[in-house]
Amino acid sequence: MDFTFEEQQVAFRDAVRKFLMVEAAPEMLRDIWETESGRSRDLRAKLADQGITALSVPEEFGGIGLGDLDWVLINQELGYYAIPDSLSDTAYLAAWLLKQLPGDVALKKNWLPRIANGTARVALGHPANPFVADAQLADLLLLWYQDEVHAVAPDRVKLSFNPSIEMSRRLYRVDWTPGESTRVAPARVGRDLWEGVFNRAALAAAAQLLGLAQRMLDLGIDHSAQRKQFGKPIGSFQAVKHHLADVAVKIEFAKPVVFRAAHCLANNRARVAVHVSHAKLAACEAAWLAGRRSMQVHGAMGYTWEADLQMFMKRAWALDSAWGDRAFHKTRVAQFIFAAGAPLGPGETFT
């Protein structure tokens, strides 16, 4: 069996990486954070030019028509560069939800082309998250209500801002009134749709956490090469090497878990929920360890505002509880492995 990504997927990932390396330097992100909206229209437009907003949109609506396996690579890059934008919510999650709606729903025809060309921002409201990201900038809100899917215009909601530990996040409590005019999918249909959204959102968070973990590791390595004690770079000391090597091992062990979850989603395999929860837990552990060890290497200075490390640590802390906290995902995994007759063991890995 071949578990490697296709050449085209890797090439697209590399193109996005080169673009973000130039357009998303930490000093640029700080400038965006300090604006009222916390978002950059210019950066959003450039991301659309790269084709990211069109990634999940079907070709008939002006998109590229790709899916979960492509997004798992892109989300790692969005995490690595800590992009302060709800890009994944719109271009991945909302696009997937909209294209699953029945073919005669006008909502699909109206919004998918706009998502593809980068002119629409869609916010998602789900009970897993008490606050909705970027609701104040949304052109459309897709909201959960008793497993129903509701499409709500911005002028029909009341927003209350809620501060976040991470400066780039713009979170809002959304007060609204569901009704026939806003419902686009009943509960019997919406239940499966929201399950698909939740699993993809948790996977997206896991992939971004992998990228964040790698960035924090790289920052720790860079600092250990520059910081000197006793006339030598601290990175030459065995204790520091072991600290950072532990992080590298955590990341490498988490990657195949996240990739397997993406493969299961892309191919509609059984036990998707448990694989997604496993992925989120593994990525959370890697990101938390990367943050702790890198901050130790920085001599605890990495938490200060002047250090770039704090930008990535705070994003990791925020994503740790987004789309299901650790208790939730541990419960999903536990219910599977402790069930009577649970299919466990090496022979069940790829069934």
C-alpha positions in Angstrom: 0.0 0.0 0.0 1.2 3.5 -0.8 0.6 6.0 2.0 2.4 9.0 0.4 0.6 12.1 -0.8 0.3 12.6 -4.5 2.9 14.8 -6.3 0.2 17.4 -7.1 -0.8 17.6 -3.4 2.7 18.2 -2.2 3.4 20.7 -5.0 0.4 22.7 -4.0 1.4 22.6 -0.3 4.9 23.8 -1.2 3.5 26.7 -3.2 1.3 27.8 -0.3 4.3 27.5 2.0 6.5 29.7 -0.2 3.6 32.3 -0.4 3.0 32.4 3.3 6.8 32.6 4.0 6.7 36.0 2.3 3.2 37.3 3.1 2.8 36.1 6.7 5.9 37.1 8.6 5.3 37.6 12.3 5.7 41.3 12.1 3.0 41.4 9.5 0.7 39.4 11.6 1.2 41.7 14.6 0.1 44.6 12.4 -3.0 42.8 11.4 -3.8 41.9 15.0 -3.8 45.5 16.0 -6.5 46.5 13.5 -10.1 46.8 14.6 -11.2 43.7 12.6 -8.0 41.7 13.2 -8.2 40.7 9.5 -6.6 41.8 6.3 -8.6 42.0 3.1 -5.4 42.2 1.2 -4.1 38.9 2.6 -7.5 37.3 2.1 -7.5 38.3 -1.6 -3.9 37.0 -2.0 -4.9 33.7 -0.4 -7.8 33.5 -2.9 -5.4 34.1 -5.7 -3.4 31.1 -4.6 -6.5 29.0 -5.1 -7.0 28.1 -1.4 -10.6 29.5 -1.2 -11.6 27.4 -4.2 -10.0 24.1 -3.0 -13.2 22.4 -1.8 -15.7 24.1 -4.1 -16.9 21.8 -6.9 -15.7 22.6 -10.4 -19.3 23.4 -11.6 -19.3 26.3 -9.1 -15.9 27.7 -10.1 -13.8 25.7 -7.7 -11.0 23.0 -7.8 -13.1 20.2 -6.4 -10.5 18.7 -4.0 -11.1 17.5 -0.4 -10.0 16.4 3.0 -6.5 15.0 2.1 -5.6 18.2 0.3 -6.8 20.3 3.2 -4.9 18.4 5.8 -1.6 19.6 4.2 -2.8 23.2 3.7 -4.1 23.4 7.3 -0.6 22.5 8.6 0.8 25.5 6.7 -2.0 27.8 8.0 -1.0 26.6 11.5 2.7 26.9 10.9 2.3 30.6 10.0 -0.5 31.3 12.5 -2.8 32.9 9.8 -5.2 35.2 11.7 -8.2 34.4 9.4 -11.1 32.0 9.6 -10.2 30.8 6.1 -10.7 27.1 6.9 -14.1 27.8 8.3 -15.3 29.3 5.0 -13.3 27.5 2.4 -13.3 24.0 3.9 -16.1 23.6 6.4 -18.8 25.9 5.0 -18.0 24.9 1.4 -18.3 21.2 2.4 -21.6 21.8 4.2 -23.1 23.9 1.4 -22.2 21.4 -1.3 -23.9 18.5 0.7 -27.2 20.4 0.5 -29.8 19.1 -2.0 -29.0 20.3 -5.6 -32.0 22.6 -5.8 -31.1 24.7 -2.9 -30.5 28.2 -4.1 -28.1 28.8 -1.2 -25.5 26.5 -2.8 -25.7 28.3 -6.2 -25.5 31.7 -4.6 -22.6 31.2 -2.2 -20.3 28.5 -3.5 -19.0 30.6 -6.4 -18.4 33.5 -4.0 -16.5 31.3 -1.7 -14.4 30.0 -4.6 -13.4 33.5 -5.7 -12.7 34.7 -2.2 -15.4 37.4 -1.9 -17.5 35.6 0.8 -16.8 35.0 4.4 -19.0 32.4 6.1 -19.2 31.9 9.9 -20.2 28.7 11.6 -22.1 28.3 14.8 -22.1 24.9 16.5 -22.8 23.9 20.1 -19.2 22.5 20.4 -18.1 26.2 20.4 -20.1 28.6 22.5 -18.7 31.6 20.5 -18.6 32.1 16.7 -15.4 33.2 15.1 -15.4 36.2 12.8 -19.2 36.6 13.1 -18.9 40.4 12.8 -17.3 40.1 9.3 -19.5 37.2 8.0 -21.6 37.7 4.9 -23.5 34.6 5.9 -23.8 32.6 9.1 -24.5 28.8 9.1 -25.9 28.0 12.5 -26.9 24.9 14.4 -30.3 24.6 16.0 -31.5 21.2 17.3 -29.6 19.5 14.5 -31.2 21.7 11.9 -29.1 23.8 9.5 -30.0 27.5 9.4 -28.6 30.1 7.0 -28.8 33.5 8.6 -28.1 36.9 7.2 -25.8 39.2 9.3 -28.7 41.7 9.9 -30.7 39.0 11.7 -28.3 38.4 14.5 -27.2 40.3 17.6 -23.5 39.9 18.4 -21.6 40.3 21.7 -17.8 40.4 21.6 -15.9 37.9 23.8 -12.2 38.4 24.3 -9.8 35.5 23.7 -6.5 34.5 25.1 -5.2 34.8 21.5 -5.2 38.3 20.1 -6.0 37.3 16.5 -9.2 35.5 17.4 -12.5 37.5 17.1 -15.1 35.6 18.9 -18.8 36.6 19.3 -21.9 35.3 21.1 -24.6 35.1 18.5 -28.2 35.7 19.5 -30.8 34.9 16.8 -34.3 33.5 16.3 -34.6 30.3 14.2 -37.5 30.0 11.8 -38.8 28.5 8.6 -37.2 31.3 6.5 -33.7 30.5 7.8 -33.9 26.6 7.9 -32.2 25.0 4.9 -32.0 21.4 6.2 -34.3 19.6 8.7 -32.9 17.7 11.7 -33.1 14.3 10.0 -30.7 15.6 7.3 -28.8 18.2 9.4 -27.7 15.6 12.0 -25.4 13.9 9.6 -24.3 17.2 8.0 -23.3 18.6 11.4 -21.5 15.4 12.3 -19.5 15.8 9.1 -18.7 19.4 9.8 -17.7 18.7 13.4 -15.3 15.9 12.3 -13.7 18.0 9.6 -13.4 21.0 12.0 -11.7 18.9 14.6 -9.4 17.4 11.9 -8.6 21.0 10.6 -7.7 22.0 14.2 -5.5 18.9 14.6 -3.6 19.7 11.3 -3.1 23.3 12.4 -1.8 22.2 15.7 0.7 20.0 13.9 1.9 23.1 12.0 2.0 25.1 15.2 4.0 22.4 17.0 6.6 22.4 14.2 6.9 26.2 14.2 7.4 26.3 18.0 10.0 23.5 17.6 11.8 25.5 14.9 11.7 28.7 17.1 13.2 26.7 19.9 16.0 25.3 17.7 16.8 28.8 16.3 17.0 30.3 19.7 19.2 27.5 21.0 21.6 28.1 18.2 21.9 31.8 18.9 21.7 32.0 22.7 25.1 31.3 24.4 26.1 30.3 27.9 29.6 29.5 29.1 30.8 30.6 25.7 28.7 28.0 23.8 25.3 27.9 22.1 22.8 26.3 24.5 21.8 24.0 21.7 25.1 22.2 22.1 24.1 21.1 25.6 22.8 17.5 25.7 19.8 18.4 28.0 18.5 21.0 25.5 19.0 18.5 22.6 16.9 15.9 24.5 14.2 18.5 25.2 13.8 19.4 21.6 14.2 15.8 20.3 11.2 14.8 22.5 9.1 17.3 20.6 10.3 16.1 17.2 9.3 12.6 18.1 5.9 13.7 19.3 5.3 15.5 16.0 6.4 12.6 13.9 4.2 10.2 15.8 1.2 12.5 15.5 1.4 13.1 11.8 0.3 9.6 10.6 -2.6 9.7 13.1 -3.8 12.9 11.6 -3.3 11.7 8.0 -5.2 8.5 8.7 -8.1 10.5 10.0 -8.1 12.6 6.8 -8.0 9.4 4.7 -11.0 8.0 6.6 -13.0 11.2 6.1 -12.1 11.4 2.4 -13.1 7.8 1.8 -16.1 7.7 4.1 -14.5 4.8 6.1 -15.9 3.3 9.3 -14.9 4.6 12.7 -14.3 8.1 11.4 -15.2 9.7 14.7 -12.7 7.7 16.8 -9.9 8.3 14.3 -10.6 12.1 14.3 -10.6 12.2 18.1 -7.3 10.3 18.2 -5.9 12.8 15.7 -7.0 15.8 17.7 -5.6 14.3 20.9 -2.2 13.4 19.4 -1.8 16.8 17.8 -2.8 18.6 21.0 -0.1 16.6 22.9 2.5 17.5 20.3 1.6 21.2 20.4 1.5 21.5 24.1 4.9 19.8 24.5 6.4 22.0 21.8 5.2 25.1 23.5 6.5 24.0 27.0 9.9 22.9 25.7 10.4 25.8 23.5 9.5 28.2 26.2 12.0 26.5 28.5 14.7 26.8 25.8 13.8 30.5 25.6 14.5 30.8 29.4 10.7 31.5 29.9 11.1 34.7 27.9 9.0 33.1 25.1 5.8 34.1 26.9 6.5 37.8 26.6 4.9 40.0 24.0 8.2 40.8 22.3 8.9 37.1 21.5 7.3 35.5 18.4 6.9 32.2 20.3 3.9 33.6 22.3 1.9 34.1 19.1 2.0 30.4 18.3 1.6 29.1 21.9 -1.6 31.1 22.3 -3.0 29.8 19.1 -2.2 26.3 20.2 -3.9 26.9 23.6 -7.0 28.2 21.8 -7.2 25.3 19.3 -6.7 22.8 22.1 -10.3 23.2 23.2 -11.9 24.2 19.8 -14.2 21.7 18.3 -14.2 19.4 21.3 -11.9 19.6 24.2 -9.6 16.8 25.3 -12.3 15.3 27.7 -14.7 15.0 24.8 -12.3 13.4 22.4 -10.9 11.0 25.1 -14.5 10.0 25.8 -15.1 9.1 22.1 -11.8 7.1 22.0 -12.6 5.4 25.3 -16.1 4.4 24.2 -14.6 2.6 21.3 -11.6 0.8 22.8 -13.5 -0.3 26.0 -16.6 -1.6 24.1 -17.2 -5.3 24.2 -15.6 -7.0 21.2 -13.8 -3.8 20.1 -11.8 -4.5 16.9 -8.3 -3.7 18.2 -4.8 -4.8 17.3 -2.4 -4.4 14.4 -4.7 -6.4 12.1 -7.4 -3.8 12.4 -5.3 -0.8 11.7 -6.3 -0.4 8.0 -9.6 -2.1 7.9 
